[in-house]
Amino acid sequence: DPKLIFHASLANAQILIPSNQASVSSMLLEGHTLLALATTMYAPGGVSQVVQNDENETCLKKVDPQLLKMALTPYPKLKTALFPQYTASNVLPPDITLYHLIQSLLPFDPSRLFGWQCANTLAIGDAVSHLPHFSSPDLVNKYAIVERLNFAYYLQHGRPSFAFGTFLVQELTKSKTPKQLIQQVGNEAYVLGLSSFYVPSVGAACVCFLELLGLDSLKLRVDMKVANIILSCKCRNEDARSSYIRESLAEKLSKLAVGEKATIEELLILLEEGIWNSIQQQEIKRLSSESSSQWALAVQFCRLHNVKLSTSYLRECAEANDWLQFIIHSQLHNYHPEEVKSLLQYFSPVLQDHLRLAFENLTSVSNSKMDSDPVCNRVPQELQRNKEEMTDLFEVLLQCSEEPDSWCWLLAEAVKQRAP
């Protein structure tokens, strides 16, 4: 309420001027010009009524114009604005607007700014006649970065649900060959995920998007995991900048997306190096079940890209004469018998003879079954077979660990199977 502020200002003035009754005039007489003007701003009628010297004014806000003119002498511009000099009778002076006041401020030029304001009489003809905004056609054409908000845009920003909804509305509903379109878009999401393998949000969005499309995301997940292992290893071992390594690896991954065999083999070599490096960094025993589990990624990578399975871990087992890890790893990942037998030459002569006899009855699960069933689901199912029908060496070894007299049971089974 301006009236309350006016009386509060008078009350404060009474403290400064205790000798007289507080009023606007007493403030001017005592030299408190700015306080008087500020108080007048909240007086009923404002400054205009005070300047007009209305006879009906109360003594509290009544001000002698001559006294006010004298008090405003240190402020000539304000005095001129409140008491303009009339050059002709009955001719009112022009209004002083905010735009006139800011003319003296260098950063602002009212003649070219605020042209859309009707009160700005200083604006020139070519000034902008409307308030600038982000959708202004002139500004959009001149400065905007136009980007189509398709599914790829939302994937790059880690928003798979928006990407899927946009794809349904913009493309799938209008397509005459939806199955082919889904496969094509899935390939694009796969390529995008590989190119941004080092950005977890983008990779996760591409994986989720593939699942929403009803496509298998295993290949993308494995390839991104492979890429990150290689990147981690190279950044740890090389002094080059990580950005350069990422760009180089991303270029190789772009060739991987089109199935280039040379690139797949090159990445496999880098992956094997990365896995050995990771095992060393984690201080894991090189030949152990924990180490073997890390090599499952390399085997999966080979199967997904239809190349010969990695034998780096098996060769390490053979050179160390660790026949048990050799057999477990080869059977767990369903290596082809010929691939396994070719590595027996790295064992000692005695173990070579024993393993050749053992592998004569080796049976392997078909590749189709290997591709369709996860390892964690396949092994328990095969262990449920009748013990009397077991001919797989791996099953015999697993069952051996559950028997009370393991060595006796294993020897009896070897005689039974004629495979010492």
C-alpha positions as CSV (number, residue, x, y, z in Angstrom):
1,D,0.0,0.0,0.0
2,P,1.8,3.3,-1.1
3,K,0.0,5.3,1.6
4,L,1.5,3.1,4.3
5,I,4.9,3.4,2.8
6,F,4.5,7.2,2.6
7,H,3.6,7.5,6.3
8,A,6.4,5.1,7.2
9,S,8.9,7.3,5.4
10,L,7.6,10.3,7.3
11,A,8.0,8.4,10.6
12,N,11.7,7.7,9.7
13,A,12.2,11.4,8.8
14,Q,10.9,12.4,12.2
15,I,14.0,10.6,13.6
16,L,16.3,12.6,11.3
17,I,14.4,15.9,11.9
18,P,13.3,15.8,15.6
19,S,12.8,19.6,15.9
20,N,9.9,19.9,13.4
21,Q,7.0,17.9,12.3
22,A,8.0,15.5,9.6
23,S,6.8,16.6,6.2
24,V,8.1,16.7,2.6
25,S,8.8,20.5,3.0
26,S,10.8,20.0,6.2
27,M,12.9,17.3,4.5
28,L,13.8,19.8,1.7
29,L,14.6,22.6,4.1
30,E,16.9,20.3,6.1
31,G,18.7,19.3,2.8
32,H,17.4,15.8,2.5
33,T,16.3,16.3,-1.2
34,L,16.6,12.6,-2.3
35,L,14.6,11.5,0.8
36,A,11.9,14.0,0.0
37,L,11.7,13.0,-3.6
38,A,11.5,9.3,-2.6
39,T,8.8,10.0,-0.1
40,T,6.8,12.0,-2.6
41,M,6.8,9.0,-5.0
42,Y,4.5,7.2,-2.6
43,A,2.3,10.2,-1.7
44,P,-1.3,10.2,-3.0
45,G,-1.2,11.7,-6.5
46,G,2.6,11.3,-6.8
47,V,5.1,13.9,-7.9
48,S,2.8,15.4,-10.5
49,Q,0.3,16.6,-7.9
50,V,3.0,18.0,-5.7
51,V,4.5,20.0,-8.6
52,Q,1.0,21.3,-9.6
53,N,0.8,22.8,-6.0
54,D,-2.8,21.9,-5.4
55,E,-4.3,24.0,-2.6
56,N,-6.2,21.1,-1.2
57,E,-3.0,19.3,-0.3
58,T,-2.3,18.3,3.3
59,C,0.6,19.9,5.0
60,L,2.4,16.7,5.2
61,K,2.9,16.4,1.4
62,K,2.4,20.0,0.4
63,V,5.6,21.4,-1.2
64,D,6.4,25.0,-2.3
65,P,7.4,24.7,-6.0
66,Q,10.1,27.3,-5.6
67,L,11.5,25.4,-2.7
68,L,11.5,22.2,-4.7
69,K,13.2,24.0,-7.7
70,M,16.0,25.3,-5.4
71,A,16.4,21.8,-3.8
72,L,16.8,20.3,-7.3
73,T,19.6,22.6,-8.4
74,P,22.3,19.9,-7.9
75,Y,20.2,17.7,-10.3
76,P,19.7,19.8,-13.4
77,K,18.2,17.0,-15.6
78,L,15.7,16.0,-13.0
79,K,14.8,19.7,-12.5
80,T,14.3,20.1,-16.2
81,A,12.1,17.0,-16.4
82,L,9.9,18.2,-13.5
83,F,9.8,21.8,-14.4
84,P,10.1,22.1,-18.2
85,Q,10.5,25.5,-19.9
86,Y,7.4,26.2,-22.1
87,T,8.4,27.9,-25.4
88,A,4.8,28.6,-26.5
89,S,1.5,28.9,-24.6
90,N,-0.7,25.9,-24.5
91,V,2.0,23.6,-25.9
92,L,2.7,20.7,-23.6
93,P,6.3,19.3,-23.4
94,P,6.9,15.8,-24.8
95,D,6.8,12.9,-22.3
96,I,10.1,11.7,-20.9
97,T,10.2,8.0,-21.4
98,L,12.5,5.2,-20.3
99,Y,14.0,5.2,-23.8
100,H,15.0,8.8,-23.5
101,L,16.7,8.1,-20.2
102,I,18.8,5.2,-21.5
103,Q,20.1,7.1,-24.5
104,S,23.1,8.1,-22.5
105,L,23.9,4.4,-21.7
106,L,26.5,3.3,-24.2
107,P,25.5,-0.4,-24.5
108,F,22.0,0.5,-25.5
109,D,20.8,2.3,-28.6
110,P,17.0,2.9,-28.3
111,S,16.9,3.9,-32.0
112,R,17.7,0.2,-33.0
113,L,16.5,-1.7,-29.9
114,F,13.0,-2.2,-28.6
115,G,11.5,-1.3,-31.9
116,W,8.5,-3.5,-31.1
117,Q,7.5,-1.3,-28.2
118,C,4.9,1.3,-29.3
119,A,6.2,3.7,-26.6
120,N,9.6,3.9,-28.1
121,T,9.3,7.0,-30.3
122,L,13.1,7.0,-30.9
123,A,13.0,3.8,-33.0
124,I,14.0,4.2,-36.7
125,G,12.1,2.7,-39.5
126,D,14.2,-0.4,-40.1
127,A,14.3,-1.5,-36.5
128,V,12.8,-4.9,-35.7
129,S,9.0,-4.5,-35.3
130,H,8.5,-7.6,-33.1
131,L,10.1,-9.2,-30.1
132,P,12.8,-11.6,-31.2
133,H,12.1,-15.3,-30.3
134,F,13.5,-18.7,-31.0
135,S,10.9,-19.4,-33.7
136,S,11.4,-16.2,-35.6
137,P,11.8,-17.3,-39.3
138,D,14.6,-14.8,-40.0
139,L,16.6,-15.8,-37.0
140,V,16.0,-19.5,-37.7
141,N,17.1,-19.3,-41.3
142,K,20.2,-17.3,-40.3
143,Y,21.4,-19.0,-37.1
144,A,19.5,-22.2,-36.3
145,I,21.0,-25.7,-36.5
146,V,18.3,-27.7,-38.1
147,E,18.3,-31.3,-37.0
148,R,15.7,-34.0,-37.8
149,L,14.4,-35.5,-34.6
150,N,14.3,-39.1,-35.8
151,F,15.1,-42.3,-33.8
152,A,18.8,-41.9,-34.2
153,Y,18.7,-38.4,-32.6
154,Y,17.0,-39.8,-29.5
155,L,19.4,-42.8,-29.3
156,Q,22.4,-40.4,-29.4
157,H,20.8,-38.7,-26.4
158,G,20.2,-41.9,-24.5
159,R,16.4,-42.0,-24.8
160,P,15.4,-45.4,-26.3
161,S,11.7,-45.2,-25.5
162,F,11.4,-41.9,-27.4
163,A,13.4,-43.4,-30.2
164,F,11.1,-46.3,-30.4
165,G,8.0,-44.2,-30.4
166,T,9.4,-41.8,-33.0
167,F,10.3,-44.8,-35.2
168,L,6.7,-46.2,-34.9
169,V,5.1,-42.9,-35.8
170,Q,7.4,-41.6,-38.5
171,E,8.5,-44.8,-40.3
172,L,7.0,-48.1,-39.3
173,T,3.3,-47.1,-39.7
174,K,4.0,-45.9,-43.2
175,S,6.1,-48.8,-44.4
176,K,4.9,-51.4,-46.8
177,T,7.7,-53.8,-45.8
178,P,7.9,-53.6,-42.0
179,K,10.1,-56.6,-41.4
180,Q,12.8,-55.3,-43.8
181,L,12.5,-51.9,-42.2
182,I,13.0,-53.3,-38.7
183,Q,16.1,-55.2,-39.8
184,Q,17.5,-52.1,-41.5
185,V,16.8,-49.8,-38.5
186,G,18.3,-52.5,-36.2
187,N,21.5,-52.5,-38.3
188,E,21.6,-48.7,-38.0
189,A,21.2,-48.9,-34.2
190,Y,24.0,-51.6,-34.1
191,V,26.4,-49.3,-36.1
192,L,25.5,-46.3,-33.8
193,G,26.1,-48.4,-30.7
194,L,29.5,-49.5,-32.0
195,S,30.5,-45.9,-32.9
196,S,29.6,-44.8,-29.4
197,F,30.8,-47.8,-27.5
198,Y,32.7,-45.6,-24.9
199,V,29.5,-43.7,-24.0
200,P,27.5,-46.0,-21.7
201,S,24.2,-44.1,-22.1
202,V,24.2,-44.4,-25.9
203,G,25.3,-48.0,-25.9
204,A,22.5,-48.9,-23.4
205,A,20.0,-47.0,-25.4
206,C,20.8,-48.9,-28.6
207,V,20.6,-52.2,-26.8
208,C,17.2,-51.3,-25.3
209,F,16.0,-50.1,-28.7
210,L,17.0,-53.4,-30.4
211,E,15.0,-55.3,-27.7
212,L,12.0,-53.0,-28.2
213,L,12.2,-53.8,-31.9
214,G,12.1,-57.5,-31.1
215,L,15.7,-58.1,-32.3
216,D,18.6,-59.9,-30.5
217,S,21.0,-57.4,-28.8
218,L,23.6,-60.1,-27.9
219,K,25.9,-59.2,-30.8
220,L,25.9,-55.5,-29.9
221,R,26.5,-56.2,-26.2
222,V,29.4,-58.5,-26.9
223,D,31.0,-56.2,-29.4
224,M,30.8,-53.2,-27.2
225,K,32.3,-55.2,-24.3
226,V,35.1,-56.3,-26.6
227,A,35.7,-52.8,-27.7
228,N,35.9,-51.5,-24.1
229,I,38.3,-54.2,-23.1
230,I,40.6,-53.3,-26.0
231,L,40.3,-49.6,-25.3
232,S,41.2,-50.1,-21.6
233,C,44.2,-52.2,-22.5
234,K,45.6,-49.9,-25.2
235,C,45.1,-46.8,-23.0
236,R,46.9,-48.6,-20.2
237,N,49.9,-49.7,-22.3
238,E,50.3,-46.8,-24.7
239,D,51.2,-43.2,-24.2
240,A,49.0,-41.9,-27.0
241,R,46.0,-39.8,-26.3
242,S,42.8,-41.7,-25.4
243,S,40.8,-39.7,-28.0
244,Y,43.1,-40.9,-30.8
245,I,42.8,-44.5,-29.6
246,R,39.0,-44.2,-29.5
247,E,38.8,-42.8,-33.0
248,S,41.1,-45.5,-34.4
249,L,39.1,-48.3,-32.6
250,A,35.8,-46.8,-33.8
251,E,37.0,-46.9,-37.4
252,K,37.8,-50.6,-37.0
253,L,34.4,-51.2,-35.5
254,S,32.7,-49.6,-38.5
255,K,34.4,-52.2,-40.6
256,L,33.3,-54.9,-38.2
257,A,29.7,-53.8,-38.7
258,V,29.9,-54.8,-42.4
259,G,31.6,-58.2,-41.5
260,E,35.1,-57.6,-42.8
261,K,37.0,-60.7,-41.9
262,A,40.4,-59.1,-41.7
263,T,39.1,-56.6,-39.2
264,I,37.4,-59.4,-37.1
265,E,40.7,-61.3,-36.9
266,E,42.6,-58.1,-36.0
267,L,40.1,-57.3,-33.2
268,L,40.3,-60.9,-32.0
269,I,44.1,-60.5,-31.6
270,L,43.6,-57.3,-29.7
271,L,40.9,-58.9,-27.5
272,E,43.2,-61.8,-26.6
273,E,45.9,-59.3,-25.6
274,G,43.3,-57.3,-23.6
275,I,42.0,-60.3,-21.7
276,W,45.5,-61.4,-20.7
277,N,46.2,-57.9,-19.6
278,S,43.0,-57.7,-17.6
279,I,43.8,-61.1,-15.9
280,Q,47.2,-59.7,-15.0
281,Q,45.8,-56.5,-13.6
282,Q,43.3,-58.3,-11.5
283,E,46.0,-60.6,-10.2
284,I,44.1,-63.7,-11.2
285,K,45.9,-67.0,-11.7
286,R,46.4,-67.4,-15.5
287,L,45.1,-70.9,-15.6
288,S,42.0,-71.2,-13.4
289,S,38.3,-71.4,-13.6
290,E,38.0,-67.6,-13.0
291,S,40.5,-67.0,-15.8
292,S,38.6,-69.4,-18.0
293,S,35.3,-67.5,-17.4
294,Q,36.9,-64.3,-18.8
295,W,37.8,-66.1,-22.0
296,A,34.1,-66.9,-22.6
297,L,33.8,-63.4,-24.1
298,A,36.4,-64.2,-26.8
299,V,34.7,-67.5,-27.7
300,Q,31.3,-65.7,-27.9
301,F,32.8,-63.0,-30.1
302,C,34.2,-65.7,-32.5
303,R,30.8,-67.5,-32.7
304,L,28.8,-64.3,-33.4
305,H,31.2,-63.4,-36.2
306,N,31.6,-66.9,-37.6
307,V,35.3,-67.2,-37.3
308,K,37.5,-69.9,-35.8
309,L,37.3,-70.0,-32.0
310,S,40.2,-68.4,-30.1
311,T,42.7,-71.0,-28.9
312,S,44.9,-68.7,-26.9
313,Y,43.8,-69.9,-23.5
314,L,43.9,-73.6,-24.6
315,R,47.4,-73.3,-25.9
316,E,48.5,-71.7,-22.6
317,C,47.0,-74.6,-20.8
318,A,48.7,-77.1,-23.1
319,E,52.1,-75.4,-22.7
320,A,51.7,-75.5,-18.9
321,N,50.5,-79.2,-19.0
322,D,47.3,-78.2,-17.2
323,W,45.2,-80.9,-18.8
324,L,42.2,-80.4,-16.5
325,Q,41.6,-76.7,-17.4
326,F,42.3,-77.6,-21.0
327,I,39.6,-80.3,-21.1
328,I,37.0,-78.2,-19.1
329,H,37.4,-75.1,-21.2
330,S,37.3,-77.0,-24.5
331,Q,34.2,-79.0,-23.5
332,L,32.4,-76.0,-21.8
333,H,32.7,-73.9,-25.0
334,N,32.2,-76.9,-27.4
335,Y,35.4,-76.6,-29.4
336,H,35.5,-78.8,-32.5
337,P,37.4,-82.0,-31.8
338,E,39.9,-81.3,-34.6
339,E,40.7,-77.9,-33.1
340,V,41.4,-79.5,-29.7
341,K,43.5,-82.4,-31.1
342,S,45.7,-79.9,-33.0
343,L,46.8,-78.4,-29.7
344,L,47.8,-81.6,-28.0
345,Q,51.3,-81.3,-29.5
346,Y,52.0,-78.6,-26.9
347,F,51.6,-81.1,-24.0
348,S,54.3,-83.3,-22.7
349,P,54.6,-86.7,-24.6
350,V,53.0,-88.7,-21.8
351,L,50.0,-86.4,-21.5
352,Q,49.7,-86.3,-25.3
353,D,49.1,-90.1,-25.4
354,H,46.6,-90.0,-22.5
355,L,44.6,-87.1,-24.0
356,R,44.5,-88.7,-27.5
357,L,43.0,-91.8,-26.0
358,A,40.5,-89.7,-24.0
359,F,39.5,-87.7,-27.0
360,E,38.8,-90.8,-29.1
361,N,35.3,-90.9,-27.5
362,L,34.9,-87.2,-27.4
363,T,31.4,-86.0,-28.3
364,S,30.5,-82.4,-28.9
365,V,27.2,-80.6,-28.7
366,S,25.9,-79.4,-32.1
367,N,26.6,-75.9,-33.0
368,S,23.0,-75.1,-33.4
369,K,22.3,-76.2,-29.8
370,M,25.3,-74.2,-28.7
371,D,24.0,-71.1,-30.4
372,S,20.5,-71.4,-29.1
373,D,21.1,-72.3,-25.4
374,P,23.1,-70.3,-22.9
375,V,26.0,-72.1,-21.2
376,C,24.4,-71.6,-17.8
377,N,21.3,-73.5,-19.0
378,R,22.9,-76.1,-21.1
379,V,25.3,-77.7,-18.5
380,P,22.7,-78.5,-15.9
381,Q,20.4,-80.1,-18.5
382,E,23.1,-82.4,-19.8
383,L,24.1,-83.4,-16.3
384,Q,20.5,-84.7,-15.8
385,R,21.2,-87.6,-18.2
386,N,21.3,-91.1,-16.9
387,K,24.7,-91.7,-15.4
388,E,24.9,-95.1,-17.2
389,E,24.6,-93.4,-20.6
390,M,27.3,-90.8,-20.0
391,T,30.0,-90.9,-22.7
392,D,31.1,-87.3,-22.6
393,L,34.5,-86.8,-20.9
394,F,33.4,-83.5,-19.3
395,E,30.3,-85.0,-17.7
396,V,32.4,-87.9,-16.3
397,L,34.8,-85.4,-14.7
398,L,32.0,-83.4,-13.2
399,Q,30.3,-86.5,-11.8
400,C,33.7,-87.7,-10.5
401,S,33.8,-84.7,-8.1
402,E,30.5,-85.7,-6.5
403,E,31.5,-89.3,-5.8
404,P,32.9,-90.2,-2.3
405,D,35.9,-92.1,-3.7
406,S,36.6,-89.9,-6.7
407,W,39.8,-91.7,-7.9
408,C,38.2,-95.1,-7.8
409,W,35.1,-94.0,-9.6
410,L,37.1,-92.3,-12.2
411,L,39.3,-95.3,-12.8
412,A,36.3,-97.6,-13.1
413,E,34.6,-95.2,-15.5
414,A,37.8,-95.1,-17.6
415,V,37.9,-98.9,-17.8
416,K,34.2,-99.0,-18.6
417,Q,34.6,-96.4,-21.4
418,R,37.9,-97.9,-22.6
419,A,39.5,-94.5,-22.4
420,P,42.2,-94.5,-19.8
